[in-house]
Amino acid sequence: MANFNRVIVDKNFLRKKLVEDEEIAKSLSRFVDNSIIARRGVTTGDNPCKVSIKISSDEITISDNSGGIQSKISDKDIFRIGIEDGQGIKGLGIKKSFFKLGNKIEIFSNKKRCSRKFALDINLGSEELASQSENIAYNPKEIEGTTIIITDLEKTLLKELGSNYFYEKVFKNLGRIYSKFLSKGELVLLVNDKEVEPVEIEARKINSCKILGHYEVTLYKGTKEDASGIDLYINDFIVLDRIKNKEVKWNLLNESKYTYTDCIVEISYQGERSKYEKEKDILFAEVIKFIKENKVYFLNSTIIIQYSMPISKVEELKEYYEEDTAKAIGMKGFDKLYEDYLNNKANNN
């Protein structure tokens, strides 16, 4: 009879494959998402979900008022990586964030009749990941909820913490990610005891429409300082964050005389995620069509003039006009022609 043995996946290999190059706000958002989802059904504007994030060079702490972890959920469920549910692979979220942020995570669930602690330390044990769980005493003086503590922070994160604009970026990005919940008062989010405010798109609104009957689409013209692309919110959770890849058919916007580098689209949808997955190709095709219907707003303000001339003539002019480049000579020539045009126009009038 054949023996069946476990195939070991090295934890460092696993970590390398899961970690993404992303802003810290994105990594933190997966924990906040879980808090919002856990409290779904009781959250209102008068009774919001409250999440507090504290960041220091020693640890990151995320705590909420979402009632703690249900008794049926085990450490195996929490730390399991990858669950196929017929709609894709799930169960990667907090693991991706944890691997990005630090090396040790402790989860404390303060829940009446079922208070527990879960832990995972990358540096402990063999080459495989090994989680721990234990029952702990319920603290009636503390609100029922979950506290997550991440320690032994990653060196790249510690380097970011030293940046002058680190917290400014965190507040801005979290404010954008949770703008819908924050605006409705359904979420109170604190970072180092300072409240995060909703961040809306500040670019000029051009037009809006409803696509497929249930996608609210708003088109904006930004500036060079704004990142272009599509923001998609499903049930107020941000799913696409300024995305402009082939998935959203952004490549179909390549047109001569037009630039979409300052084009911003926000899509809001309330409904089943499965429905969106089935019709997203049609949705984005219609979104691109909508942008093109308003392309007059994205007409290039400049044009590149290219032509060839004998190099000897160009070199003579460079020396005569004391210019270093052929481009400078071309600009002088154009300016002179345009000046002559304006003078003739004035004389004829």
HULINSUL-V685331 format. One record per pair of residues at least 12 apart in sequence whose C-alpha atoms are under 8 Angstrom apart, sorted by sequence separation. I is the first residue (numbers start at 1). J is the second residue. D is the distance in whole Angstrom. If there is no record, write none. Layout:
BEGIN
i | j | d
I | J | D
I | J | D
END
This chain:
BEGIN
i | j | d
51 | 63 | 6
52 | 64 | 6
106 | 118 | 6
107 | 119 | 6
119 | 131 | 6
120 | 132 | 6
206 | 218 | 8
207 | 219 | 5
229 | 241 | 8
230 | 242 | 4
231 | 243 | 7
314 | 326 | 6
317 | 329 | 7
36 | 49 | 6
51 | 64 | 4
106 | 119 | 4
118 | 131 | 7
119 | 132 | 5
205 | 218 | 7
206 | 219 | 6
207 | 220 | 7
229 | 242 | 4
230 | 243 | 5
35 | 49 | 7
50 | 64 | 6
51 | 65 | 7
81 | 95 | 7
105 | 119 | 6
106 | 120 | 7
118 | 132 | 6
119 | 133 | 6
205 | 219 | 6
206 | 220 | 5
228 | 242 | 6
229 | 243 | 5
230 | 244 | 6
49 | 64 | 7
50 | 65 | 6
104 | 119 | 8
105 | 120 | 5
118 | 133 | 4
182 | 197 | 7
183 | 198 | 6
205 | 220 | 4
206 | 221 | 7
227 | 242 | 7
228 | 243 | 8
229 | 244 | 5
314 | 329 | 8
35 | 51 | 7
49 | 65 | 6
50 | 66 | 8
79 | 95 | 7
104 | 120 | 6
105 | 121 | 6
117 | 133 | 6
118 | 134 | 7
182 | 198 | 6
204 | 220 | 5
205 | 221 | 7
228 | 244 | 7
49 | 66 | 7
104 | 121 | 4
116 | 133 | 7
117 | 134 | 5
203 | 220 | 6
204 | 221 | 5
103 | 121 | 6
104 | 122 | 6
116 | 134 | 6
117 | 135 | 6
179 | 197 | 8
180 | 198 | 7
203 | 221 | 6
204 | 222 | 6
230 | 248 | 8
32 | 51 | 7
103 | 122 | 5
104 | 123 | 8
116 | 135 | 4
117 | 136 | 7
179 | 198 | 4
203 | 222 | 5
103 | 123 | 7
115 | 135 | 6
116 | 136 | 5
171 | 191 | 8
178 | 198 | 7
179 | 199 | 6
202 | 222 | 8
203 | 223 | 7
114 | 135 | 7
115 | 136 | 5
116 | 137 | 8
175 | 196 | 6
179 | 200 | 7
229 | 250 | 8
115 | 137 | 6
174 | 196 | 7
175 | 197 | 5
176 | 198 | 6
242 | 264 | 8
115 | 138 | 5
175 | 198 | 4
176 | 199 | 5
114 | 138 | 7
175 | 199 | 5
176 | 200 | 6
113 | 138 | 7
171 | 196 | 6
112 | 138 | 6
171 | 197 | 8
39 | 66 | 5
111 | 138 | 6
172 | 199 | 7
38 | 66 | 6
39 | 67 | 7
110 | 138 | 6
112 | 140 | 8
35 | 64 | 6
38 | 67 | 8
110 | 139 | 7
35 | 65 | 8
36 | 66 | 7
31 | 62 | 8
35 | 66 | 6
110 | 142 | 8
112 | 144 | 7
228 | 260 | 8
236 | 268 | 7
110 | 143 | 7
111 | 144 | 5
228 | 261 | 6
231 | 264 | 8
233 | 266 | 8
235 | 268 | 8
236 | 269 | 8
248 | 281 | 8
110 | 144 | 5
111 | 145 | 7
227 | 261 | 8
228 | 262 | 5
229 | 263 | 6
230 | 264 | 6
231 | 265 | 6
232 | 266 | 6
233 | 267 | 6
234 | 268 | 6
235 | 269 | 6
236 | 270 | 8
247 | 281 | 8
109 | 144 | 8
110 | 145 | 5
227 | 262 | 7
228 | 263 | 5
229 | 264 | 5
230 | 265 | 5
231 | 266 | 5
232 | 267 | 5
233 | 268 | 5
234 | 269 | 5
235 | 270 | 5
249 | 284 | 6
253 | 288 | 7
263 | 298 | 8
109 | 145 | 6
110 | 146 | 6
226 | 262 | 7
228 | 264 | 5
229 | 265 | 6
230 | 266 | 6
231 | 267 | 6
232 | 268 | 6
233 | 269 | 6
234 | 270 | 6
235 | 271 | 7
248 | 284 | 5
249 | 285 | 7
252 | 288 | 7
262 | 298 | 8
109 | 146 | 5
224 | 261 | 7
227 | 264 | 8
230 | 267 | 7
232 | 269 | 8
234 | 271 | 7
248 | 285 | 8
258 | 295 | 7
108 | 146 | 6
109 | 147 | 7
224 | 262 | 6
250 | 288 | 7
260 | 298 | 6
107 | 146 | 7
108 | 147 | 5
223 | 262 | 5
234 | 273 | 7
249 | 288 | 7
253 | 292 | 8
259 | 298 | 6
69 | 109 | 6
107 | 147 | 6
108 | 148 | 6
222 | 262 | 5
258 | 298 | 6
259 | 299 | 6
68 | 109 | 5
69 | 110 | 8
107 | 148 | 5
221 | 262 | 6
222 | 263 | 6
258 | 299 | 4
259 | 300 | 6
68 | 110 | 6
69 | 111 | 7
106 | 148 | 6
107 | 149 | 6
221 | 263 | 5
222 | 264 | 7
257 | 299 | 6
258 | 300 | 5
67 | 110 | 8
68 | 111 | 5
71 | 114 | 6
75 | 118 | 6
105 | 148 | 7
106 | 149 | 5
220 | 263 | 6
221 | 264 | 6
257 | 300 | 6
67 | 111 | 6
70 | 114 | 8
105 | 149 | 6
106 | 150 | 7
219 | 263 | 7
220 | 264 | 5
105 | 150 | 5
219 | 264 | 6
220 | 265 | 6
104 | 150 | 6
105 | 151 | 7
219 | 265 | 5
257 | 303 | 8
68 | 115 | 8
103 | 150 | 7
104 | 151 | 5
218 | 265 | 6
219 | 266 | 7
102 | 150 | 6
103 | 151 | 6
104 | 152 | 6
217 | 265 | 7
218 | 266 | 5
101 | 150 | 7
102 | 151 | 6
103 | 152 | 5
217 | 266 | 6
218 | 267 | 7
102 | 152 | 5
103 | 153 | 6
217 | 267 | 5
102 | 153 | 4
103 | 154 | 7
216 | 267 | 6
217 | 268 | 7
79 | 131 | 7
98 | 150 | 7
101 | 153 | 6
102 | 154 | 5
215 | 267 | 6
216 | 268 | 5
101 | 154 | 6
215 | 268 | 6
216 | 269 | 6
100 | 154 | 7
215 | 269 | 5
76 | 131 | 8
181 | 236 | 7
214 | 269 | 6
215 | 270 | 8
75 | 131 | 7
101 | 157 | 7
180 | 236 | 5
214 | 270 | 7
75 | 132 | 7
180 | 237 | 8
75 | 133 | 6
178 | 236 | 8
178 | 237 | 7
177 | 237 | 7
178 | 238 | 7
177 | 238 | 6
30 | 93 | 6
31 | 94 | 6
30 | 94 | 6
27 | 94 | 8
30 | 97 | 7
27 | 96 | 8
28 | 97 | 7
27 | 97 | 5
217 | 287 | 8
27 | 98 | 8
212 | 283 | 7
211 | 283 | 7
219 | 291 | 7
27 | 100 | 7
27 | 101 | 8
211 | 286 | 7
20 | 96 | 8
67 | 143 | 8
68 | 144 | 6
69 | 145 | 8
211 | 287 | 8
221 | 297 | 7
19 | 96 | 6
24 | 101 | 8
67 | 144 | 5
68 | 145 | 4
69 | 146 | 7
221 | 298 | 8
18 | 96 | 6
19 | 97 | 8
65 | 143 | 6
66 | 144 | 7
67 | 145 | 4
68 | 146 | 5
65 | 144 | 6
66 | 145 | 5
67 | 146 | 7
19 | 99 | 6
20 | 100 | 7
65 | 145 | 4
66 | 146 | 7
15 | 96 | 8
18 | 99 | 8
19 | 100 | 6
64 | 145 | 5
65 | 146 | 7
63 | 145 | 7
64 | 146 | 6
63 | 146 | 6
64 | 147 | 7
15 | 99 | 6
63 | 147 | 4
62 | 147 | 6
63 | 148 | 6
61 | 147 | 7
62 | 148 | 5
61 | 148 | 6
62 | 149 | 7
207 | 294 | 8
61 | 149 | 5
60 | 149 | 6
61 | 150 | 6
59 | 149 | 7
60 | 150 | 5
59 | 150 | 6
60 | 151 | 7
59 | 151 | 5
58 | 151 | 6
59 | 152 | 7
58 | 152 | 7
59 | 153 | 7
58 | 153 | 7
57 | 153 | 8
57 | 158 | 6
57 | 161 | 7
11 | 122 | 7
12 | 127 | 8
11 | 127 | 6
10 | 127 | 5
11 | 128 | 5
9 | 127 | 8
10 | 128 | 6
11 | 129 | 6
9 | 128 | 7
8 | 128 | 7
24 | 157 | 8
51 | 187 | 8
53 | 189 | 8
55 | 191 | 8
48 | 185 | 7
49 | 186 | 6
50 | 187 | 6
51 | 188 | 6
52 | 189 | 6
53 | 190 | 6
54 | 191 | 6
55 | 192 | 7
48 | 186 | 4
49 | 187 | 5
50 | 188 | 5
51 | 189 | 5
52 | 190 | 5
53 | 191 | 5
54 | 192 | 5
45 | 184 | 6
46 | 185 | 8
47 | 186 | 7
48 | 187 | 5
49 | 188 | 6
50 | 189 | 6
51 | 190 | 6
52 | 191 | 6
53 | 192 | 6
54 | 193 | 7
45 | 185 | 5
46 | 186 | 8
48 | 188 | 7
52 | 192 | 8
53 | 193 | 8
44 | 185 | 8
45 | 186 | 5
52 | 193 | 7
44 | 186 | 5
45 | 187 | 8
43 | 186 | 6
25 | 170 | 5
29 | 174 | 7
24 | 170 | 7
26 | 173 | 8
25 | 173 | 6
26 | 174 | 8
29 | 177 | 8
25 | 174 | 6
36 | 187 | 8
87 | 274 | 8
33 | 237 | 8
END
